[in-house]
Amino acid sequence: MSAPSALELERRAFRARQSRRSIWISIVSTLVFAALVWVGIVRAPGWHTVQQSFFDPGQAWKAVPSILQGLWLNIRVLFASAACVLVLSIVLAALRTLRGAVFFPIRAAVSIYTDLFRGLPLLIVLYLVGFGIPALGFFPRMPSGFWGTVALVITYTAYVSEVFRAGIDAVHPSQRLAARSLGLGYWQTLRLVLLPQALRKVTPALMNDFVSLQKDVGLISVLGAVDAVRAAQIQVSLAYNFTPYLVAGLCFVVLAVPMIRLTDWYSARLQRREQMGSVV
């Protein structure tokens, strides 16, 4: 390969200078903005009271062990819910895409289910499942974390199944026709041709739903489960200081940030591949 020309080297040097200049401007502007916000907050008349109520290091350190113990319950509920939601959503999406008049009752039932539980607030579903189903007496006594997991699965399956259905519908019809012309049946076409392409298309949306699920697992505390939020509430009731809530919130942020960054990276990678003309 020939060496770059003098003009090309000059262009590269100019772009490098512009990039460094942009980075420095971004750093300085961010620091100035952060300083202005910080000064505005600490000069507020009630800052001292807020600092004592929400930013007490002693209360934070005292609450950490119990909150981390409760967070382990949140993590278990999170992964159990995510696994169940993934499997059930694919099943419902497949049922929703069934064709033919004979399958209309199935399509209608799935449609009613998704419409209902996408419209109901998760908190109400938690109350209905966590207090209503056990009251029927059909099931043995189960821990509140179990019923919280069931409520999360019911709600998020309604959302994620629609994401999968949209991904399946986004696959070009020629893919389905080509698979059927090769002798593949409906379920073979769905499993071998449609689902792999649909999954690739909807992965960023699924990752965002997983991030939302990470936050919502904290709502199982309304059923009495001693998770991170409930553990923080117990600590608050003992000292009448809200710092444990902040500690619990930071735990959920730490739990969510890696997946958020992974989602952004994957979305950018997918966009670059589409712009380059690669098969997505």
C-alpha atoms as one frame of an Amber mdcrd trajectory, in Angstrom:
protein
   0.000   0.000   0.000   1.209   3.487  -0.832   1.862   6.000   1.908  -0.847
   8.627   2.554  -0.406  11.865   0.701   0.533  15.086   2.441  -3.041  16.353
   1.981  -4.469  13.220   3.612  -2.061  13.514   6.538  -3.101  17.150   6.973
  -6.763  16.131   7.002  -6.126  13.463   9.609  -4.229  15.902  11.790  -7.059
  18.442  11.493  -9.685  15.830  12.478  -7.550  14.778  15.436  -7.233  18.405
  16.603 -10.988  18.906  16.239 -11.677  15.724  18.190  -9.377  16.764  21.056
 -10.916  20.231  21.084 -14.438  18.775  21.281 -13.430  16.486  24.145 -11.950
  19.345  26.160 -14.984  21.554  25.537 -17.278  18.730  26.675 -15.265  18.177
  29.861 -15.129  21.858  30.764 -18.824  22.493  30.036 -19.825  19.425  32.082
 -17.714  20.526  35.051 -19.101  24.070  34.896 -22.685  22.798  34.709 -22.133
  20.353  37.592 -20.562  23.106  39.709 -23.492  25.460  39.078 -26.007  22.760
  39.999 -24.060  21.858  43.138 -23.809  25.486  44.256 -27.521  25.983  43.635
 -28.418  22.935  45.728 -26.122  23.595  48.696 -27.239  27.239  48.870 -30.900
  26.209  49.152 -32.457  27.123  52.537 -33.393  23.540  53.369 -30.195  21.849
  52.191 -28.976  21.127  55.703 -32.200  19.296  56.570 -32.156  17.338  53.305
 -28.516  16.398  53.869 -29.262  15.042  57.314 -32.349  13.131  56.124 -31.046
  11.612  52.888 -27.230  11.719  52.945 -26.235  10.481  56.385 -23.101   8.306
  55.975 -23.602   6.617  59.339 -27.148   5.527  58.525 -26.060   4.432  55.048
 -23.301   2.211  56.395 -25.605   0.735  59.024 -28.239  -0.143  56.417 -25.905
  -1.719  53.837 -25.832  -5.331  55.188 -29.605  -5.752  55.423 -30.183  -4.036
  52.074 -27.639  -6.256  50.318 -29.288  -9.305  51.851 -32.636  -8.109  50.507
 -31.079  -7.336  47.127 -30.181 -11.004  46.751 -33.921 -11.764  46.772 -34.439
  -9.129  44.050 -31.724 -10.707  41.915 -33.236 -14.192  42.258 -36.694 -12.875
  41.372 -35.208 -10.953  38.438 -33.564 -13.923  36.745 -36.429 -16.313  37.479
 -38.896 -13.798  36.024 -36.725 -13.072  32.990 -36.382 -16.771  32.130 -40.118
 -17.409  32.430 -41.018 -14.263  30.504 -38.684 -15.204  27.647 -40.196 -18.678
  27.188 -43.841 -17.670  27.636 -43.488 -14.624  25.384 -42.189 -16.697  22.492
 -45.091 -19.136  22.932 -47.698 -16.357  22.995 -46.112 -14.582  20.015 -46.227
 -17.843  18.062 -49.873 -18.383  19.000 -50.711 -14.798  18.021 -49.273 -15.366
  14.526 -51.290 -18.533  13.833 -53.265 -18.227  10.631 -56.636 -19.629   9.701
 -60.169 -19.111  10.988 -59.980 -22.186  13.210 -57.311 -20.496  15.342 -59.305
 -17.285  15.862 -60.283 -18.134  19.489 -56.604 -18.629  20.370 -55.568 -15.374
  18.705 -58.436 -13.532  20.412 -57.574 -14.947  23.849 -53.910 -13.968  23.501
 -54.909 -10.511  22.255 -57.250  -9.960  25.222 -54.536 -11.101  27.623 -51.895
  -8.755  26.195 -54.296  -5.806  26.072 -55.464  -6.392  29.642 -52.092  -6.770
  31.333 -50.382  -4.067  29.319 -53.099  -1.721  30.523 -53.194  -2.763  34.193
 -50.622  -1.059  36.436 -48.088  -3.532  37.789 -48.899  -2.519  41.368 -52.527
  -3.607  40.939 -51.435  -6.909  39.388 -49.173  -7.477  42.389 -52.078  -6.945
  44.771 -54.427  -9.170  42.748 -51.911 -11.993  42.467 -50.221 -11.626  45.847
 -53.375 -11.314  47.951 -56.202 -12.518  45.703 -54.914 -15.879  44.457 -53.747
 -17.132  47.890 -57.158 -16.203  49.315 -58.819 -18.684  46.958 -57.265 -21.531
  48.918 -56.307 -23.578  45.850 -52.587 -23.454  46.556 -50.422 -24.220  49.600
 -48.872 -21.340  51.477 -46.151 -19.819  49.317 -43.653 -17.028  50.117 -44.545
 -13.545  48.976 -41.493 -13.500  46.712 -43.047 -16.334  44.710 -46.288 -14.442
  44.114 -44.313 -11.325  43.247 -42.463 -13.328  40.619 -45.757 -14.616  39.216
 -47.149 -11.077  38.959 -44.015  -9.831  37.194 -44.127 -12.746  34.751 -47.801
 -12.143  33.961 -47.266  -8.443  33.289 -43.993  -8.576  31.402 -45.042 -11.547
  29.272 -47.788  -9.343  27.858 -45.231  -6.691  26.875 -42.473  -8.944  25.592
 -44.793 -11.203  23.582 -45.843  -8.158  21.577 -42.184  -7.303  21.009 -41.588
 -10.803  19.638 -44.716 -10.637  17.502 -43.572  -7.333  16.018 -40.183  -8.901
  15.271 -41.810 -11.888  13.549 -44.045  -9.603  11.495 -41.002  -7.506  10.531
 -39.355 -10.472   8.778 -39.948 -10.134   5.039 -42.761 -12.411   3.769 -40.411
 -13.852   1.162 -38.533 -15.599   3.977 -41.676 -17.456   5.020 -42.598 -18.304
   1.439 -39.089 -19.536   0.664 -39.086 -21.784   3.720 -42.475 -23.255   2.856
 -41.389 -23.831  -0.747 -38.484 -25.909   0.606 -40.966 -28.184   2.333 -40.715
 -26.803   5.870 -43.859 -26.906   7.965 -45.310 -23.952   9.866 -43.525 -24.678
  13.146 -40.266 -25.524  11.366 -40.459 -22.235   9.471 -41.127 -20.381  12.685
 -38.322 -22.084  14.616 -35.627 -22.210  11.933 -36.306 -19.124   9.800 -38.541
 -16.532  11.427 -37.576 -16.597  15.108 -33.784 -16.286  14.584 -34.269 -13.212
  12.395 -36.942 -11.740  14.655 -34.777 -12.203  17.737 -31.931 -10.296  16.133
 -34.236  -7.439  15.194 -35.838  -7.052  18.630 -32.814  -7.694  20.857 -32.346
  -3.969  21.782 -36.028  -3.723  22.761 -35.761  -6.912  24.814 -32.689  -5.595
  26.617 -34.579  -2.391  27.485 -37.458  -4.465  28.854 -34.949  -6.361  30.996
 -33.695  -3.050  32.405 -37.280  -2.091  33.262 -37.770  -5.458  34.930 -34.668
  -4.824  37.036 -36.360  -1.765  38.513 -39.801  -3.269  38.923 -38.598  -6.224
  40.985 -38.376  -3.701  43.824 -42.174  -3.492  43.874 -42.531  -6.980  45.349
 -41.940  -5.324  48.710 -45.632  -4.311  48.738 -46.454  -7.991  49.297 -44.270
  -8.140  52.398 -41.204  -9.698  50.790 -38.070  -8.482  52.567 -36.151  -7.340
  49.508 -33.822  -4.346  49.233 -36.671  -1.819  49.298 -38.421  -3.452  52.246
 -35.115  -3.751  54.139 -34.539  -0.039  53.563 -38.061   0.717  54.791 -37.375
  -1.209  58.004 -34.183   0.771  58.581 -36.023   4.039  57.923 -38.677   3.135
  60.497 -35.990   2.492  63.101 -34.103   5.778  62.713 -36.618   8.005  60.893
 -33.910   8.768  58.341 -34.425   8.275  54.610 -30.801   7.525  53.719 -31.461
   3.728  53.467 -33.881   4.409  50.598 -31.075   6.166  48.751 -28.753   3.211
  49.396 -31.355   0.793  48.008 -31.849   3.014  44.975 -28.114   3.103  44.300
 -28.012  -0.696  44.484 -30.619  -0.903  41.735 -28.690   1.649  39.668 -25.494
  -0.392  39.995 -27.482  -3.455  38.961 -28.949  -1.734  35.896 -26.010   0.282
  34.529 -24.092  -2.671  32.963 -27.183  -3.777  31.018 -27.934  -0.176  29.975
 -24.409   0.259  28.623 -24.579  -3.147  26.905 -27.880  -2.157  25.288 -26.401
   1.105  23.982 -23.339  -0.715  22.638 -25.392  -3.374  20.893 -27.802  -0.813
  19.390 -24.875   1.231  18.027 -23.267  -1.936  16.634 -26.522  -2.917  14.944
 -26.880   0.555  13.448 -23.333   0.474  12.080 -23.956  -2.893  10.459 -27.146
  -1.625   8.822 -25.381   1.480   7.502 -22.610  -0.707   6.077 -25.179  -2.845
   4.273 -24.541  -6.019   6.245 -27.214  -8.611   6.835 -28.910  -7.941  10.145
